[in-house]
Amino acid sequence: MPELPEVDVVRAGLAPAVIGARVTSVEVHDVRALTRHAGTAADFESQLTGSVIREAARRGKFLWLPISETQAVVGHLGMSGQMLLREPGAPTERHERVRIMIEHPEHGELAVVFADQRTFGSLAIDHMVPTLDGAAAGWGTALAMIPSQVAHIARDPLDDAFDERAFRAALGKKASAIKRVLLDQTVVSGIGNIYADESLWATRLHPEQPANLISARKVTEMLAAVRAVLNKALAEGGTSFDAQYVNVNGQAGYFAHSLNAYGRTDQACARCGSPIRRVKFMNRSSFFCPQCQRERSS
């Protein structure tokens, strides 16, 4: 599933093309792409057509395009969603679900294509609500307004308004595994399976380490590692293991070449040489070094 770096690469790619653009037409090819939209496909098309896109924003794994002070198009890429920029008249993409035609005052006409092989992603028009802390809602926006579908998502560690004190307090109250906490989007957002494993490897923390047994010093170290991993992944265009995640131009990211733990089963740990181990975790997998990342009892 695309995580913070992948979603923000898409957001940053869309921004110059869509901000200030007017939507000239909308075609919904598959209503499964509108599972989060409260109305019909015709309603989605009519509400969006004629609107002007004001910003391209993101919080965690959600992105949104405000089209008024009270409404935004919310996108979630799910497992395999793609937001692609194409020339007018470009052929239909494989797995294309929605095509939004826009006209930008500088760049002219473009097509914004939502394609999704596994159909877990979605688009929706949603109403905006004030942020609880009064700060800008996320990356790419100056507005303290957020789509209602995203309001429950916590801020991510790269957000200027991320509350480290609240995060530390939350960890201190949770006896569950630290990786489970890092994946809880109501505690901290944007950190999925890949970047949790990479951050825990960098901090020498076992993924099953109880969160409330991690020292304050180690939490500080872990947050620094999370930020370093996310920033590096952003700089390298995200992580692509197949053709499902690509940027708006259809290009893959290359952070996969920088991975130290995730997906490296039985390969030598870059730090100590021990084989990386893979174990089942929450219907997915955890990758860690059993030598470097030992679970501590206190």
C-alpha positions as CSV (number, residue, x, y, z in Angstrom):
1,M,0.0,0.0,0.0
2,P,1.3,3.5,-0.8
3,E,2.5,5.2,2.4
4,L,3.4,8.8,3.2
5,P,6.3,9.2,0.7
6,E,4.4,7.7,-2.2
7,V,1.3,9.7,-1.6
8,D,3.3,12.9,-1.2
9,V,5.2,12.3,-4.4
10,V,1.8,12.1,-6.1
11,R,0.6,15.2,-4.4
12,A,3.7,17.2,-5.3
13,G,3.4,16.0,-8.9
14,L,-0.2,17.0,-9.2
15,A,0.2,20.4,-7.5
16,P,1.6,22.5,-10.3
17,A,-0.7,21.0,-12.9
18,V,-4.0,21.2,-11.0
19,I,-3.8,24.3,-8.7
20,G,-5.8,27.0,-10.3
21,A,-7.2,24.7,-13.0
22,R,-10.9,24.5,-13.8
23,V,-12.5,21.1,-14.2
24,T,-14.1,21.0,-17.6
25,S,-15.5,17.4,-17.6
26,V,-15.6,14.3,-15.5
27,E,-16.1,10.7,-16.6
28,V,-16.6,7.9,-14.1
29,H,-15.9,4.6,-15.8
30,D,-16.3,2.4,-12.7
31,V,-18.5,3.3,-9.7
32,R,-16.2,1.1,-7.4
33,A,-13.8,4.1,-7.5
34,L,-16.5,6.2,-5.6
35,T,-17.0,3.9,-2.6
36,R,-16.3,6.8,-0.2
37,H,-18.5,9.2,-2.1
38,A,-21.9,9.8,-0.5
39,G,-23.8,10.3,-3.8
40,T,-24.0,8.7,-7.2
41,A,-21.5,8.8,-10.1
42,A,-23.7,11.4,-11.8
43,D,-23.6,13.5,-8.6
44,F,-19.8,13.3,-8.4
45,E,-19.5,14.3,-12.0
46,S,-21.9,17.3,-11.8
47,Q,-20.5,18.6,-8.5
48,L,-16.9,18.5,-9.7
49,T,-17.5,19.9,-13.3
50,G,-16.9,23.6,-13.4
51,S,-15.1,23.9,-10.1
52,V,-11.6,25.3,-9.7
53,I,-9.0,23.4,-7.8
54,R,-7.4,25.5,-5.1
55,E,-4.7,23.4,-3.5
56,A,-3.2,19.9,-3.4
57,A,-3.0,18.7,0.2
58,R,-2.1,15.6,2.1
59,R,-2.3,14.2,5.6
60,G,-0.9,10.7,6.2
61,K,-2.0,8.5,3.3
62,F,-4.9,10.7,2.2
63,L,-4.7,13.5,-0.4
64,W,-7.3,16.1,-1.2
65,L,-8.0,18.9,-3.7
66,P,-10.1,21.7,-2.2
67,I,-12.6,23.0,-4.7
68,S,-14.3,25.6,-2.4
69,E,-14.0,26.7,1.2
70,T,-16.3,23.9,2.2
71,Q,-15.7,21.0,-0.2
72,A,-12.8,19.0,-1.5
73,V,-12.1,15.9,-3.7
74,V,-10.6,13.3,-1.4
75,G,-8.4,10.6,-2.7
76,H,-7.0,7.4,-1.2
77,L,-4.8,5.2,-3.3
78,G,-5.6,2.0,-1.5
79,M,-3.3,-0.8,-2.5
80,S,-2.8,0.1,-6.2
81,G,-4.3,3.4,-7.0
82,Q,-2.6,5.8,-9.3
83,M,-3.2,9.5,-10.1
84,L,-1.7,10.1,-13.6
85,L,-1.4,13.3,-15.7
86,R,-2.1,12.7,-19.4
87,E,-2.4,14.8,-22.5
88,P,-5.9,15.5,-23.8
89,G,-7.1,12.6,-26.0
90,A,-4.6,10.2,-24.5
91,P,-5.8,6.6,-24.7
92,T,-7.7,5.0,-21.8
93,E,-5.3,3.7,-19.2
94,R,-5.3,0.1,-18.2
95,H,-7.5,-0.1,-15.0
96,E,-8.7,3.5,-15.6
97,R,-11.7,4.2,-13.2
98,V,-12.1,8.0,-13.4
99,R,-10.9,10.7,-15.9
100,I,-11.1,14.4,-14.9
101,M,-10.4,16.9,-17.6
102,I,-8.9,20.2,-16.5
103,E,-7.9,23.5,-18.1
104,H,-5.0,25.3,-16.4
105,P,-4.4,29.0,-17.2
106,E,-0.7,28.3,-17.8
107,H,-0.5,24.7,-18.8
108,G,-3.7,24.4,-20.9
109,E,-5.7,21.2,-21.0
110,L,-4.7,18.0,-19.2
111,A,-6.4,14.8,-18.1
112,V,-6.1,13.7,-14.4
113,V,-6.6,9.9,-14.5
114,F,-7.4,7.7,-11.5
115,A,-6.4,4.2,-12.3
116,D,-6.6,1.3,-9.8
117,Q,-6.0,-2.3,-10.6
118,R,-7.3,-3.8,-7.3
119,T,-10.1,-1.3,-6.8
120,F,-9.4,-0.6,-3.1
121,G,-8.6,3.1,-3.8
122,S,-11.3,5.7,-4.0
123,L,-12.3,9.3,-4.8
124,A,-15.0,11.3,-3.1
125,I,-16.4,14.8,-2.8
126,D,-16.4,15.6,0.9
127,H,-17.3,18.5,3.2
128,M,-14.5,20.3,5.1
129,V,-14.4,20.7,8.9
130,P,-12.1,22.8,11.1
131,T,-8.9,21.1,12.3
132,L,-9.0,20.3,16.0
133,D,-5.7,22.2,16.8
134,G,-6.4,25.2,14.6
135,A,-3.3,24.6,12.5
136,A,-3.0,24.1,8.8
137,A,-4.5,20.7,7.9
138,G,-1.5,19.1,6.3
139,W,1.2,19.4,3.7
140,G,0.3,21.6,0.7
141,T,-2.4,23.6,2.4
142,A,-2.5,26.8,4.5
143,L,-6.1,26.2,5.5
144,A,-7.1,25.0,8.9
145,M,-9.8,22.9,7.2
146,I,-9.8,19.2,6.5
147,P,-12.2,16.8,4.8
148,S,-14.4,15.1,7.3
149,Q,-13.2,11.7,6.1
150,V,-9.6,12.6,7.0
151,A,-10.3,14.4,10.3
152,H,-9.7,11.3,12.4
153,I,-6.2,10.8,10.9
154,A,-3.4,11.9,13.2
155,R,-0.7,14.2,11.9
156,D,2.5,12.7,10.6
157,P,6.0,13.2,12.0
158,L,7.0,15.5,9.1
159,D,4.1,17.9,9.8
160,D,5.1,21.2,11.5
161,A,2.1,20.8,13.8
162,F,3.0,17.2,14.9
163,D,2.7,17.1,18.7
164,E,5.7,15.2,20.0
165,R,4.5,15.5,23.6
166,A,1.1,14.0,22.8
167,F,2.8,11.2,20.8
168,R,5.1,10.4,23.8
169,A,2.2,10.4,26.1
170,A,0.3,8.0,23.9
171,L,3.2,5.6,23.8
172,G,3.4,5.6,27.5
173,K,-0.2,4.4,27.8
174,K,0.1,1.6,25.3
175,A,1.4,-1.9,26.2
176,S,0.9,-3.1,22.7
177,A,3.8,-3.7,20.2
178,I,5.6,-0.5,19.0
179,K,5.1,-1.5,15.4
180,R,1.3,-1.8,16.0
181,V,1.3,1.7,17.5
182,L,3.3,3.1,14.5
183,L,0.7,1.6,12.2
184,D,-2.2,3.2,14.1
185,Q,-3.2,6.1,12.0
186,T,-5.1,7.7,14.9
187,V,-1.8,8.0,16.9
188,V,0.6,8.9,14.1
189,S,-0.1,8.8,10.4
190,G,1.8,8.0,7.2
191,I,4.0,5.2,8.6
192,G,3.0,2.0,6.9
193,N,4.6,-1.5,7.0
194,I,7.7,-0.6,5.0
195,Y,8.7,2.5,6.8
196,A,7.9,1.1,10.3
197,D,10.2,-1.8,9.7
198,E,13.0,0.5,8.3
199,S,12.6,2.9,11.2
200,L,12.7,0.2,13.9
201,W,15.7,-1.4,12.2
202,A,17.5,2.0,12.3
203,T,16.7,2.4,16.0
204,R,17.5,-1.3,16.9
205,L,14.0,-1.8,18.3
206,H,12.2,-5.1,18.1
207,P,8.8,-4.7,16.4
208,E,7.1,-6.5,19.3
209,Q,8.7,-4.3,21.9
210,P,5.9,-2.9,24.2
211,A,5.5,0.8,23.5
212,N,5.3,1.8,27.2
213,L,8.7,0.1,27.9
214,I,10.6,2.3,25.5
215,S,12.7,4.9,27.2
216,A,12.2,8.7,26.4
217,R,15.7,8.7,24.9
218,K,14.8,5.8,22.6
219,V,11.5,7.4,21.6
220,T,13.5,10.5,20.6
221,E,15.9,8.4,18.6
222,M,13.0,6.5,16.9
223,L,11.2,9.7,15.9
224,A,14.5,11.0,14.4
225,A,14.8,7.7,12.5
226,V,11.2,7.8,11.2
227,R,11.8,11.3,9.9
228,A,15.1,10.4,8.3
229,V,13.6,7.3,6.6
230,L,10.6,9.2,5.3
231,N,12.7,12.1,4.0
232,K,15.0,9.8,2.2
233,A,12.1,7.9,0.7
234,L,10.6,11.2,-0.5
235,A,13.9,12.2,-2.1
236,E,14.1,8.9,-3.9
237,G,10.5,9.0,-5.2
238,G,9.0,6.4,-2.8
239,T,9.2,2.6,-2.9
240,S,8.2,0.6,-5.9
241,F,8.2,-3.2,-5.9
242,D,6.0,-3.5,-9.0
243,A,4.2,-1.3,-11.5
244,Q,1.4,-0.6,-9.1
245,Y,3.0,2.5,-7.5
246,V,4.1,5.2,-9.9
247,N,4.2,9.0,-9.8
248,V,1.9,11.2,-11.9
249,N,4.1,10.6,-15.0
250,G,4.1,6.8,-14.6
251,Q,7.6,6.6,-13.2
252,A,8.6,4.2,-10.3
253,G,10.4,5.3,-7.2
254,Y,13.8,3.8,-6.2
255,F,13.8,3.7,-2.4
256,A,13.6,-0.1,-2.6
257,H,17.4,0.0,-3.2
258,S,17.9,1.7,0.2
259,L,16.0,-0.8,2.3
260,N,17.8,-2.4,5.2
261,A,15.1,-4.7,6.6
262,Y,11.8,-4.7,4.7
263,G,11.7,-7.5,2.0
264,R,15.2,-8.7,2.8
265,T,14.4,-12.2,4.3
266,D,17.5,-14.2,5.0
267,Q,19.8,-11.5,3.6
268,A,22.7,-10.3,5.7
269,C,21.9,-7.4,8.1
270,A,23.9,-4.3,6.9
271,R,24.9,-3.7,10.5
272,C,25.9,-7.0,12.0
273,G,25.6,-9.6,9.2
274,S,22.9,-11.7,10.8
275,P,20.1,-13.0,8.5
276,I,17.1,-10.7,8.4
277,R,14.0,-12.6,9.7
278,R,10.5,-12.4,8.4
279,V,7.6,-13.1,10.8
280,K,3.8,-12.8,10.5
281,F,2.3,-9.6,11.9
282,M,-1.3,-8.3,11.7
283,N,-2.1,-10.2,8.5
284,R,1.2,-8.9,6.9
285,S,4.9,-9.4,7.7
286,S,7.6,-7.8,9.8
287,F,11.2,-7.8,8.8
288,F,13.9,-7.3,11.4
289,C,17.3,-8.4,12.6
290,P,17.1,-10.8,15.5
291,Q,20.6,-9.9,16.6
292,C,20.4,-6.1,16.5
293,Q,16.7,-5.7,17.4
294,R,16.3,-7.8,20.5
295,E,13.1,-7.4,22.6
296,R,13.9,-5.8,26.0
297,S,12.0,-6.6,29.2
298,S,12.5,-3.2,30.6
